[in-house]
């Protein structure tokens, strides 16, 4: 019989041994601390006392607080991982989280930036060389924000339009003139640093996902582009190139989709039929 505090400590050590990142550790810790705090207010202090009803009451409380279905689903995953660990450790006999049901997720249509919007955005950020380079890299490669933040200096090959590319995760992403020019402009002002990441802060430290998102959100607002996010660059890249005639398989490889069916969904936002999609070289937006 152990209390929540000790169970959480053991769980954290388990995750560390599994090699989970610091960000993952913090996310799990926050989720588990939230649910155990809720249960303790109901008079339960030991992990073996937790019931499925306790967990369902917690999820209902989240819904009443207007948590999104996506956030609730993520917390369910954290709860299940926690109690699965306790079961494997023989700390509990029955797993109360086993039959928890995820809320239904209604996927939103991807937001595709119009040419007027991303051109206006270019004008707004042009005096901020680093942000301009980041934005252009997103637009011309379809990288995820986590991929750009983790982009290593050696991942970027700048050797003329025919041979310039980004190589990461067994993918080769060709770079066109717009991307090459933007990346070279950033290199001209990049601080000297031992950091391995391509994009760094003014003090030479790796640029984090939250830094990138906050900066671009500020520029979206400054440009007057409503309801936009960093992910929209990726959506715009995919749809623009499918519309221009690039093949589904080619784009799927470029953006790193595990299933081509994920790429196929974007055909709903392309004004050409799937039968007309043929392979072509990526061009400037």
C-alpha positions in Angstrom: 0.0 0.0 0.0 1.6 3.3 -1.1 0.3 6.8 -1.3 0.1 9.0 -4.3 3.3 11.0 -3.7 5.4 7.8 -3.6 3.6 6.3 -6.6 4.3 9.5 -8.6 7.9 9.5 -7.6 8.4 5.8 -8.7 6.5 6.5 -11.9 8.8 9.4 -12.7 11.9 7.2 -12.1 10.4 4.6 -14.4 10.0 7.1 -17.2 13.5 8.4 -16.7 14.9 4.8 -17.1 12.8 4.5 -20.3 14.7 7.5 -21.7 11.7 9.8 -21.9 12.4 13.4 -22.6 12.2 16.1 -20.0 9.2 17.6 -21.7 7.4 14.2 -21.6 8.3 13.8 -17.9 6.9 17.2 -17.1 3.7 16.6 -19.1 3.1 13.2 -17.3 3.9 14.7 -13.9 1.4 17.5 -14.5 -1.4 15.2 -15.6 -0.9 12.7 -12.9 -0.6 15.3 -10.2 -3.9 16.8 -11.4 -5.8 13.6 -11.2 -4.4 12.5 -7.9 -5.1 15.9 -6.4 -8.7 15.6 -7.5 -9.1 12.1 -6.0 -7.5 13.2 -2.7 -10.1 15.9 -2.3 -12.6 13.0 -2.4 -10.9 11.4 0.6 -8.7 8.7 -1.1 -5.0 8.8 -0.4 -3.7 5.4 -1.4 -3.4 4.3 -5.1 -5.1 0.9 -4.5 -8.2 2.8 -3.4 -8.8 4.5 -6.7 -11.8 3.3 -8.7 -13.0 3.7 -12.3 -15.7 6.0 -10.9 -13.1 8.3 -9.4 -11.4 8.6 -12.7 -14.7 9.2 -14.6 -15.6 11.9 -12.1 -12.2 13.6 -12.8 -12.9 13.5 -16.6 -16.4 14.9 -16.1 -14.8 17.7 -14.0 -12.4 18.5 -16.9 -15.3 18.6 -19.3 -17.2 21.0 -17.0 -14.1 23.2 -17.0 -14.3 23.4 -20.8 -11.2 21.3 -21.5 -11.1 20.2 -25.2 -11.7 16.6 -26.2 -8.1 16.5 -27.4 -6.8 17.6 -24.0 -9.0 15.1 -22.1 -7.9 12.3 -24.4 -4.2 13.1 -23.7 -4.9 13.0 -20.0 -6.5 9.6 -20.4 -3.4 8.4 -22.0 -1.3 9.7 -19.1 -3.6 8.1 -16.6 -3.6 4.7 -18.4 0.2 4.7 -18.5 0.4 5.5 -14.8 -1.9 2.8 -13.7 -0.5 0.3 -16.1 2.9 0.9 -14.5 1.4 0.4 -11.0 -0.1 -2.9 -12.2 3.2 -4.1 -13.6 4.9 -3.2 -10.3 2.2 -5.2 -8.5 1.3 -2.1 -6.5 -2.4 -2.5 -7.5 -4.3 -5.7 -8.3 -6.8 -4.1 -10.7 -6.3 -1.3 -13.2 -9.1 1.2 -12.8 -8.2 3.1 -16.0 -8.5 0.1 -18.3 -12.1 0.7 -19.4 -11.9 4.5 -19.6 -13.3 5.7 -22.9 -11.7 8.5 -25.0 -14.1 11.3 -26.1 -14.9 11.4 -29.7 -12.6 13.8 -31.6 -14.0 15.8 -34.5 -11.0 16.7 -36.7 -11.0 20.3 -37.9 -10.5 21.2 -41.5 -6.9 22.3 -42.1 -6.5 26.1 -42.5 -4.8 26.9 -45.9 -3.1 30.2 -46.1 -4.0 32.2 -49.2 -1.3 33.7 -51.3 -2.4 37.2 -50.1 -1.9 36.1 -46.5 1.5 34.5 -46.8 2.8 37.4 -49.0 1.6 39.9 -46.4 3.3 37.9 -43.7 6.5 37.9 -45.7 6.3 41.7 -45.8 5.7 41.9 -42.1 8.6 39.7 -41.0 11.2 40.7 -43.6 13.2 42.9 -41.2 13.4 40.0 -38.7 15.9 37.8 -40.6 15.7 34.8 -38.3 11.9 34.7 -38.3 11.7 35.3 -42.0 14.0 32.4 -42.6 12.0 30.1 -40.2 8.7 31.1 -41.9 10.1 30.5 -45.4 11.5 27.2 -44.4 8.1 26.1 -43.1 6.4 27.3 -46.3 8.9 25.6 -48.7 9.5 22.3 -46.8 6.3 21.5 -44.9 8.3 20.7 -41.8 6.6 20.2 -38.4 7.4 22.8 -35.8 9.1 20.1 -33.6 11.2 19.1 -36.6 12.3 22.7 -37.3 13.2 23.2 -33.7 15.3 20.1 -33.7 16.8 20.7 -37.1 20.6 20.2 -36.7 23.2 22.4 -38.5 24.5 19.3 -40.3 21.0 18.4 -41.5 21.0 21.4 -43.9 22.9 21.1 -47.1 23.2 24.4 -49.1 24.9 23.7 -52.4 22.9 25.4 -55.2 19.3 24.7 -56.1 19.9 21.3 -57.6 21.7 19.8 -54.6 20.4 21.8 -51.6 18.3 19.8 -49.2 17.4 19.0 -45.6 18.2 15.4 -44.6 16.5 14.1 -41.5 14.6 11.0 -40.3 15.6 9.1 -43.5 13.9 11.9 -45.5 15.5 14.1 -48.1 13.6 17.4 -48.5 14.7 19.5 -51.5 15.2 23.2 -51.1 14.1 25.6 -53.7 15.5 29.1 -54.3 13.2 30.8 -51.8 14.3 28.5 -49.0 18.0 28.6 -50.0 18.0 32.4 -50.0 16.2 32.6 -46.6 18.5 30.0 -44.9 21.6 31.7 -46.2 20.4 35.1 -45.0 20.0 33.6 -41.5 23.5 32.1 -41.6 24.9 35.5 -42.2 23.6 36.7 -38.8 23.6 33.5 -36.9 25.5 33.8 -33.6 28.7 31.8 -33.2 27.7 29.0 -30.9 28.5 25.4 -30.0 24.8 24.6 -30.2 24.1 21.9 -32.8 20.7 23.1 -33.8 20.4 25.2 -36.9 18.2 27.9 -35.4 19.4 29.5 -32.1 18.5 32.4 -29.9 20.5 35.6 -29.9 22.6 34.2 -27.1 23.4 31.0 -29.1 21.0 28.6 -27.3 18.7 26.2 -29.2 15.5 27.9 -30.2 12.6 26.0 -28.6 9.2 25.1 -30.0 7.5 27.6 -27.7 9.8 30.4 -28.8 9.0 29.7 -32.5 5.3 29.4 -31.9 5.1 32.6 -29.8 7.1 34.6 -32.3 5.0 33.5 -35.3 1.7 34.0 -33.4 2.8 37.5 -32.7 3.5 38.1 -36.4 0.1 36.5 -37.4 -1.6 39.0 -35.1 0.5 41.9 -36.4 -0.2 41.1 -40.0 -3.9 40.8 -39.2 -4.3 37.1 -40.2 -7.0 35.6 -37.9 -7.2 32.0 -36.6 -3.8 31.1 -38.0 -1.1 28.9 -36.4 2.3 27.5 -37.3 0.7 24.2 -38.5 -1.0 26.1 -41.2 2.3 26.5 -43.1 2.5 22.7 -43.3 -1.1 22.4 -44.5 -0.5 25.2 -47.1 2.7 23.4 -48.4 0.9 20.1 -48.9 -2.2 21.6 -50.6 -0.3 24.0 -52.8 2.0 21.3 -54.2 -0.8 18.8 -54.7 -2.7 21.5 -56.5 0.3 22.2 -58.6 0.5 18.5 -59.7 3.0 16.8 -57.2 2.2 13.1 -56.6 0.6 11.9 -53.4 3.5 9.5 -52.8 6.1 12.2 -53.4 4.5 14.7 -51.0 3.8 11.9 -48.5 7.6 11.1 -48.4 8.6 14.8 -48.2 6.4 15.7 -45.2 6.9 12.4 -43.4 3.4 11.0 -43.4 3.5 7.3 -42.2 0.4 6.5 -44.3 -0.4 7.8 -47.7 -4.0 8.0 -46.6 -3.1 10.9 -44.4 -1.9 12.8 -47.5 -4.9 11.7 -49.5 -7.2 13.6 -47.1 -5.7 16.9 -48.4 -7.2 16.2 -51.9 -10.5 17.4 -50.4 -8.9 20.9 -50.5 -7.5 20.6 -54.0 -9.4 21.7 -57.1 -8.1 18.9 -59.3 -9.0 15.2 -59.4 -6.7 12.6 -57.9 -6.2 11.0 -61.4 -4.6 14.2 -62.6 -1.9 14.3 -59.8 1.5 13.5 -61.3 5.0 13.8 -60.0 6.7 17.2 -60.4 9.6 19.1 -58.8 8.6 21.3 -55.8 8.5 24.9 -56.8 8.3 28.3 -55.0 4.9 29.1 -53.5 
